[in-house]
Amino acid sequence: MATIPKIDSDQAVAERYAGAAQQREAALCCPVQYDRSLLEVIPDEVIERDYGCGDPTSFVRPGDTVLDLGSGGGKLCFISAQMVGPEGRVIGVDCNAEMLQLARKHAPTVAERIGYANVEFRNGMIQDLQLDLDRLSAVLADQPASDLSSYHALRHATERIRQERPLIESDSIDCILSNCVLNLVKVTDRRQMFAEMFRVLRVGGRVAISDIVSDETVPETLTNDPTLWSGCISGAFREDEFLQAFHDAGFHGMEIVKRQAEPWQTVEGIEFRSVTIMAYKGKQGPCRERNQAVIYRGPFSVVKDDDGHLYYRGERMAVCDKTFRLLQAEPYAQMFDFIEPREPIPLDEAEPFACKQNARRHPRQSKGFDYNATTSAPTDCGDECC
């Protein structure tokens, strides 16, 4: 059997997007509707050289620190700059020199038009958000690697950059965005890429990722086609594996918030379409017993979260303090009622909680076993009574 030659996917992507920064290439983007009022301040050259498959910016909030992975010409960053406002901050990361030049050229114009400067573009690879490539370039200019000794010196310098001056600090980002870029990263680098997203995100932070997925596993004959790979086709995640990658990295609450009904393209019977995924950071930590309970409202008879907890419709389920607080935040809050104990247990006095039991919580555990109150119906409840 003939061996299928391997492509250099990084080179294929770099060459194609370098050209796309100079001249628009329609094949690199899906039709996307953006808020036109947010586009008015963005120079035409940026809009014309924009390539993507969705609009994850709707999940940005005022005051956020936003990170755009694979920021290209800067369109998502310039949209986000207006959404976070002057109190927020936006960082775009890309490693394509031509795209970075385009984004940096127009950043002052956008800042002048919106009245404040809160966007910066950094040179780096999204699978290694510790390594600042501009700093590495400066090191190479001073001490080029020409032999083994200088090579080892360069490796040490690279690690110093990562540790002492990382491109993106750990736990520093409120919202991570990306638009049709993750599929361009080599398969061997993808686990590290998701780990890096998790590292830089703050506890309670979220990711909003638009990307191309496939409905079937893409065969090697297609993944080794440089045009299909750089065109956001053959590097697509399989739809279920895309969600699993977030779970494996430690995220929770993964949700498909938008899924293209009709495929963007079909190749050899495999459908490729755009999806937008939300995921969150914050389920890590010890489980403590504080006699709290939650009631799942429905409509399903039972649901299971990313840690395997089961919630039966209408039943009081015992949860640890961590899960109790987690379920009050996005994306779960509207699904549950929350029951605090009458006599709170201080967190530092709480015993460990066995989360895997999926136990019901008897009402007396929250009210107190000696609770014996008798009350009368309110005599005047205004408009709240029937």
WOUR-V158466 format. One record per pair of residues at least 12 apart in sequence whose C-alpha atoms are under 7 Angstrom apart, sorted by the first residue. I is the first residue (numbers start at 0). J is the second residue. Records with the same first field share a line. If there is no record, write none. Layout:
I = J, J
//
This chain:
5 = 223
6 = 223, 225
8 = 185, 225, 228
11 = 225, 229
12 = 183, 229
13 = 95
15 = 229
17 = 95, 97, 98
19 = 48
20 = 48, 97, 98
23 = 47, 48
27 = 50, 230
28 = 50, 51, 52
29 = 51, 52
30 = 52
31 = 52, 53, 54
33 = 54
37 = 78
38 = 78
40 = 109, 112
41 = 77, 109
45 = 72, 73, 74
46 = 74
48 = 72
49 = 72, 74
51 = 178, 179
52 = 178, 179, 209, 210, 273
53 = 178, 209, 273, 275
54 = 209
55 = 176, 207, 208, 209, 275
56 = 75, 79
58 = 207
59 = 79, 82, 83, 174
60 = 82, 83
61 = 82, 83, 84, 87
62 = 83, 84, 86, 87
63 = 83, 87, 88, 173, 174
64 = 87, 88, 89, 172, 173, 174
65 = 88, 89, 90, 172, 173, 174, 175
66 = 89, 90, 91, 172, 174, 175, 176
67 = 90, 91, 92, 175, 176, 177
68 = 91, 92, 93, 125, 176, 177
69 = 92, 93, 125, 177, 180
70 = 91, 92, 93
71 = 93, 98, 99
72 = 98, 99, 101, 102
73 = 102
76 = 89, 91, 118
80 = 117, 118
85 = 115, 117
87 = 117
88 = 117, 118
89 = 117, 118, 119
90 = 118, 119, 120
91 = 119, 120, 121
92 = 120, 121, 122, 123, 125
93 = 121, 122, 123, 124
94 = 122, 123, 124
99 = 120
103 = 120
125 = 192
126 = 188, 189, 191, 192, 195
127 = 192, 195
128 = 166, 167, 195
129 = 161, 165, 166, 167
130 = 160, 161, 165, 166
131 = 165, 166
135 = 157
167 = 199
168 = 199
169 = 198, 199, 200
170 = 198, 199, 200, 201
171 = 199, 200, 201
172 = 199, 200, 201
173 = 200, 201, 204, 205
174 = 204, 205, 206
175 = 205, 206, 207
176 = 206, 207, 208
177 = 207, 208, 209
178 = 208, 209, 210
179 = 209, 210, 211
180 = 210
181 = 210
182 = 211, 231, 234, 235, 236
183 = 228, 229, 231, 234
193 = 245, 248
194 = 248
197 = 248
202 = 280, 281
203 = 279, 280, 281
204 = 279, 280
205 = 277, 278, 279, 280
206 = 277, 278, 279
207 = 275, 276, 277, 278
208 = 275, 276, 277
209 = 273, 274, 275, 276
210 = 273, 274, 275
211 = 231, 235, 271, 272, 273, 274
212 = 235, 236, 237, 238, 271, 272, 273, 274
213 = 235, 236, 237, 238, 269, 270, 271, 272
214 = 237, 238, 269, 270, 271
215 = 237, 269
216 = 237
217 = 233
221 = 233
222 = 234
232 = 271
250 = 278, 279, 280
251 = 278, 279, 280, 282, 305
252 = 278, 279, 305, 330
253 = 276, 277, 278
254 = 276, 277, 278
255 = 274, 275, 276, 277
256 = 275, 276, 277
257 = 274, 275
258 = 273, 274, 275
259 = 272, 273, 274
282 = 325
286 = 319, 320, 321, 351, 352
287 = 319, 320, 349, 350, 351, 352
288 = 319, 320, 349, 350, 351, 352
289 = 319, 320, 343, 344, 349
290 = 340, 364, 365
291 = 317, 318, 319, 320, 323, 338, 339, 340, 365
292 = 315, 316, 317, 318, 337, 338, 339, 360
293 = 315, 316, 317, 335, 336, 337, 338
294 = 312, 313, 314, 315, 316, 335, 336, 337
295 = 310, 311, 312, 313, 314, 334, 335, 336
296 = 312, 313, 334, 335
297 = 312
299 = 312
300 = 312
308 = 355, 357
309 = 357
315 = 359, 360
316 = 358, 359, 360
317 = 358, 359, 360
318 = 354
319 = 352, 354
339 = 365
340 = 365, 366
341 = 365, 366
//
